[in-house]
Amino acid sequence: MNALNRRRALTSAVVGGAAAAGLAACAGDGPEAAEEEPARSPESGAFSVPNEFDTLWEVFVGRYDPDAPVPPLSYSFMKYLPDEATDLLAQVVGRSPREYDSPESVEATAGQLEDLVAVYESHGVKVHRPRRLDEAENEFVVTGSHQVFARDPMFVVDDLLVEGAMMMPSRRKEIFAYRETLFELTASSKGARWVAAPHPVPTAPDPEVAESPGPFLEGGDVFVLDDGVLAGHSGLASNTAGIDWLRRELGGKPVHEVRVEHKWLHLDCVLAVVRPGLAVCHREGLPDGLPDLIADWEVVDATEEEAHAMGCNSMCLAPNKVIVPDEHGRLIDELVKRDVEVVGDFRFDEVSHAGGGVRCATQPLKRG
């Protein structure tokens, strides 16, 4: 394995395949969220995500902590990450990226995450960041953590914030870093709604056996559409018990379980919705084909290689206006042919070596 592939595999191992700041972030906690309030807001409520397309106003973006220890192997790690990554992971458990990776790699990964923040802020989106987990939190369930992918510990459906339940034991602590900000947002908003899925029973990671019984429910599997919710289930993250719990919580809003091929962590590894009627999809990742809610949509087909590079992991800033990093050139060209406004001019490939893209790194709190 050459040095570049070794570094990419190690980065993937650390961030955990989740659906995986400049120099200042490498030296400390990194830039904090801007203090000023956004110029406009869709409504006074704390949370509002009616769909994946409406104008984006407020988000969380994850943080990269190069001092966080590498967690031990678990089932989802083994099934989602390539063999070379899991082989290397076994050699660095308990060590941090700053200890085994190059300064250039640490800086590049942190810098790309801050580039994403800059894109949001340049389009009027208010950005919050999770705080760094403390030493005690890093020991919760198992030692180690990864905080890059803000999408997974929670999600918003309409005006309801839902705390999920993570399958990977090392990721169940991530929500702790968001709660202070969430409490502040809900305290200043009348009628804010916030529920939490039942927390999974703590288990020791077993690379050969999936954690069970859950329920497990992760934001990377959830797509909010006007007519219902898609909830992916690959067996590596969300499961039927978690999806059934969500269905009960949402009451009348339909929740459609979507089978995902077992080697993909989340639904958003193989599907992106760009505007009503248009999606990007690696169809082979959906054994039952497109879900009924989008079965008649036009699809830009993504190859397996493009899906692994997180080409199906975009974020809508507004109707027909989508963030797609520059490395996804062919997919960008296909979207432009269909009159989509693509926002790029930055790369995200260093972050995406960890198994997640711009959607994985972002948690929308307000659209409208």
C-alpha positions in Angstrom: 0.0 0.0 0.0 1.4 3.4 -0.9 1.7 6.2 1.6 -1.3 8.1 0.3 -3.6 5.1 0.5 -2.2 4.2 3.9 -3.1 7.8 5.1 -6.5 7.6 3.6 -7.2 4.2 5.2 -6.1 5.5 8.6 -8.2 8.6 8.3 -11.2 6.4 7.5 -10.6 4.2 10.5 -10.5 7.2 12.9 -13.6 9.0 11.8 -15.5 5.7 11.7 -17.0 5.5 8.3 -19.9 7.6 9.3 -21.4 8.1 7.0 -15.4 9.7 8.1 -10.2 24.8 10.7 -7.1 25.5 9.4 -4.0 25.5 11.6 -5.9 27.0 14.5 -8.2 24.0 14.6 -5.3 21.7 14.6 -3.8 23.5 17.6 -7.0 23.6 19.7 -10.7 23.5 19.6 -11.0 25.4 16.3 -13.1 28.4 15.4 -16.4 28.7 17.3 -19.7 29.4 15.7 -20.3 33.0 14.7 -22.1 34.9 17.4 -24.2 37.2 15.2 -27.8 36.2 14.4 -28.8 35.5 10.8 -30.4 38.4 8.9 -33.5 36.4 8.1 -35.2 33.3 9.5 -38.2 31.3 8.2 -40.0 31.3 11.5 -39.5 31.9 15.2 -39.4 28.1 16.1 -36.2 26.4 17.1 -36.5 23.7 14.4 -38.1 23.6 11.0 -37.2 21.1 8.3 -40.2 20.4 6.1 -38.1 18.8 3.4 -34.6 18.4 1.9 -35.0 21.4 -0.5 -36.3 24.5 1.1 -33.9 27.4 1.7 -31.4 26.5 4.4 -31.0 28.9 7.3 -29.3 27.2 10.2 -27.1 24.1 10.7 -24.7 22.2 12.8 -21.4 21.3 11.1 -19.2 18.7 12.8 -15.7 19.1 14.2 -12.5 17.3 13.5 -10.5 16.5 16.7 -7.1 15.2 15.8 -6.4 14.5 19.5 -9.3 12.1 19.9 -8.3 8.4 20.4 -9.1 5.9 17.8 -12.0 3.6 19.0 -11.9 -0.2 18.9 -13.3 -2.2 16.0 -17.1 -2.8 15.8 -19.3 -4.7 13.4 -20.2 -1.6 11.3 -16.6 -0.6 11.0 -15.7 -4.0 9.6 -18.5 -4.2 7.1 -18.3 -0.6 5.8 -14.6 0.2 5.7 -12.2 -1.5 3.2 -10.0 -4.3 4.5 -6.8 -2.2 4.4 -8.5 0.4 6.7 -9.6 -2.2 9.3 -6.2 -3.9 9.2 -4.5 -0.5 9.9 -7.1 0.4 12.5 -6.1 -2.5 14.7 -2.6 -1.1 14.9 -3.6 2.4 16.1 -6.5 1.8 18.5 -6.2 4.2 21.4 -3.9 6.6 19.5 -4.9 9.9 17.9 -4.4 11.2 14.3 -1.9 13.7 15.6 0.2 10.8 17.0 0.3 8.7 13.8 -0.7 10.9 10.9 1.3 13.6 9.2 0.7 17.3 10.1 -0.2 17.9 6.4 -3.0 15.4 6.5 -4.4 16.7 9.8 -4.3 20.2 8.5 -6.0 19.3 5.2 -8.8 17.4 6.8 -9.6 20.1 9.3 -9.2 22.8 6.6 -11.8 21.2 4.3 -14.3 21.1 7.1 -13.8 24.8 7.7 -14.2 25.4 4.0 -17.6 23.9 4.2 -18.5 26.2 7.1 -17.3 29.2 4.9 -19.6 28.1 2.1 -22.6 28.0 4.4 -21.8 31.4 5.9 -21.3 33.0 2.5 -24.8 31.9 1.7 -26.4 33.4 4.8 -26.6 30.1 6.8 -26.0 30.3 10.5 -23.5 27.6 11.6 -23.3 26.0 15.0 -20.5 23.6 16.0 -20.4 20.8 18.6 -17.9 21.3 21.4 -15.0 19.0 21.9 -15.9 15.9 24.0 -14.1 15.9 27.4 -12.0 13.0 28.8 -14.9 11.4 30.7 -17.2 11.6 27.6 -14.5 10.0 25.5 -14.7 7.0 27.8 -18.4 6.5 27.5 -19.3 2.9 26.4 -15.9 2.5 24.8 -12.8 4.7 24.5 -12.5 6.9 21.5 -14.7 9.2 19.4 -15.2 10.9 16.1 -17.2 14.2 15.8 -16.9 15.0 12.1 -20.3 13.8 10.9 -23.1 15.9 12.6 -25.8 14.3 10.5 -26.0 11.0 12.4 -26.7 11.6 16.1 -29.9 13.5 15.5 -32.2 14.9 12.8 -35.2 17.2 12.4 -38.6 16.3 10.8 -40.8 19.3 10.4 -40.6 21.1 13.8 -39.5 18.0 15.8 -35.9 17.4 16.8 -35.2 13.7 17.1 -32.2 12.3 19.0 -31.2 9.1 17.3 -29.6 5.9 18.7 -26.3 5.0 17.2 -25.3 1.4 16.4 -21.5 1.9 16.7 -20.7 1.9 20.5 -18.0 4.5 20.0 -20.5 7.0 18.4 -23.2 6.9 21.1 -21.5 9.7 23.0 -21.5 12.2 20.1 -24.9 13.8 21.0 -23.4 15.1 24.3 -21.4 17.7 22.4 -24.6 19.2 20.9 -26.9 19.4 23.8 -25.8 22.8 25.3 -26.6 24.5 22.0 -29.8 22.6 21.6 -30.9 23.6 25.1 -30.2 27.3 24.2 -32.2 27.0 21.0 -35.2 25.4 22.7 -35.1 27.7 25.7 -35.6 30.7 23.5 -38.4 29.2 21.5 -42.0 28.6 22.6 -43.3 25.2 21.7 -40.0 23.6 20.7 -40.3 19.8 20.4 -37.4 17.4 21.2 -37.7 13.7 21.6 -35.0 11.0 22.0 -35.0 7.4 20.8 -34.5 4.8 23.6 -30.8 4.4 24.2 -29.3 1.1 23.2 -28.0 -1.2 25.9 -24.2 -0.8 26.2 -22.3 -3.6 24.6 -18.6 -4.4 24.0 -17.7 -4.0 20.3 -17.7 -7.3 18.4 -16.3 -7.1 14.9 -18.1 -10.3 14.0 -21.6 -9.7 15.4 -23.9 -6.7 14.8 -25.0 -4.8 17.9 -28.5 -5.6 18.9 -31.4 -5.3 19.5 -31.3 -1.5 19.4 -33.5 0.3 18.5 -31.0 2.0 16.2 -31.8 5.2 14.3 -29.3 7.5 12.6 -29.7 10.7 10.7 -27.8 9.5 7.6 -30.6 7.1 6.9 -33.4 9.8 7.1 -34.7 11.9 4.2 -37.5 14.3 4.8 -39.8 14.8 1.8 -43.1 16.7 1.6 -45.1 13.5 1.3 -43.3 11.4 3.9 -40.0 10.3 5.3 -37.5 7.8 3.8 -35.6 5.7 6.4 -32.8 3.5 5.2 -31.8 0.2 6.7 -28.6 -1.6 5.7 -28.1 -3.5 8.9 -25.1 -1.3 9.7 -26.9 1.6 11.3 -30.6 2.2 11.6 -32.8 -0.9 12.0 -36.4 -1.8 11.8 -37.0 -1.3 15.6 -35.7 2.2 15.3 -37.7 3.0 12.2 -40.9 1.6 13.8 -40.2 3.9 16.9 -39.9 6.9 14.5 -43.1 6.0 12.8 -44.9 6.0 16.1 -43.4 9.4 17.1 -44.3 11.1 13.8 -48.0 9.9 13.9 -49.6 10.7 10.6 -46.5 11.4 8.6 -45.7 8.3 6.5 -42.3 6.7 7.1 -41.1 4.4 4.4 -38.4 1.9 5.3 -35.8 1.5 2.5 -33.5 -1.5 2.2 -29.9 -0.6 1.5 -27.2 -3.0 0.4 -25.4 -4.4 3.5 -22.0 -2.8 2.6 -23.3 0.8 2.7 -23.5 2.5 6.1 -26.5 4.8 5.4 -29.0 5.6 2.8 -27.3 8.9 2.0 -24.2 7.0 0.8 -26.2 6.0 -2.3 -28.9 8.6 -2.6 -29.1 12.4 -2.9 -32.3 14.4 -3.6 -31.5 17.6 -5.6 -35.0 19.0 -6.1 -38.5 17.6 -6.3 -38.3 15.2 -9.3 -34.5 14.9 -9.5 -32.2 12.6 -7.6 -28.6 11.3 -7.8 -28.4 7.6 -7.0 -26.2 4.5 -7.1 -29.1 2.2 -7.8 -27.3 -1.0 -7.1 -27.2 0.1 -3.5 -31.0 -0.2 -3.2 -31.9 -3.9 -3.6 -35.6 -3.0 -4.1 -35.1 -0.1 -6.4 -36.1 3.5 -5.9 -38.6 3.9 -3.0 -42.2 4.6 -4.1 -42.1 8.2 -3.0 -39.5 8.9 -5.7 -40.0 6.0 -8.1 -41.0 8.4 -10.9 -38.2 10.9 -10.5 -35.4 11.5 -13.0 -32.2 10.0 -11.7 -28.6 10.9 -12.4 -26.9 7.5 -12.0 -23.7 7.3 -9.9 -21.2 4.6 -10.2 -20.1 2.5 -7.2 -16.7 4.4 -7.3 -18.6 7.8 -7.3 -20.7 6.6 -4.4 -17.7 5.5 -2.3 -16.2 9.0 -3.0 -19.4 10.5 -1.6 -20.8 11.8 -4.9 -24.3 10.9 -3.6 -23.9 13.0 -0.5 -24.8 16.6 -1.4 -26.7 19.4 0.4 -29.4 21.7 -0.9 -29.0 25.3 0.0 -32.3 26.2 -1.7 -34.7 24.7 -4.3 -32.5 23.6 -7.2 -29.3 25.0 -5.5 -27.0 22.3 -4.2 -23.5 22.0 -2.7 -21.3 19.5 -4.5 -17.6 19.6 -4.0 -15.3 20.0 -7.0 -14.0 16.4 -7.1 -17.3 15.1 -8.4 -16.8 16.6 -11.8 -18.9 14.2 -13.9 -21.9 14.4 -11.5 -21.6 18.2 -11.5 -21.7 18.3 -15.3 -24.8 16.1 -15.3 -26.6 18.3 -12.8 -25.7 21.5 -14.7 -27.1 19.9 -17.9 -30.4 19.7 -15.9 -30.3 23.4 -15.0 -29.2 22.8 -11.4 -27.2 25.6 -9.7 -24.2 23.8 -8.3 -22.2 25.5 -5.5 -18.6 24.2 -5.3 -15.2 25.8 -5.6 -13.9 23.7 -2.7 -12.8 20.1 -2.2 -14.0 17.7 0.5 -12.0 14.6 -0.5 -9.8 14.5 2.5 -12.9 14.3 4.8 -14.6 11.9 2.4 -11.8 9.4 2.7 -13.4 8.8 6.1 -16.7 7.6 4.5 -18.8 10.8 4.7 -19.5 13.8 2.5 -21.0 17.3 3.0 -24.4 15.9 3.9 -22.9 13.7 6.5 -21.0 16.6 8.0 -24.1 18.8 8.2 -27.3 18.7 10.4 -30.0 21.1 9.2 -31.9 22.8 11.9 -34.0 25.3 9.9 -35.3 25.4 6.4 -38.1 27.4 5.0 
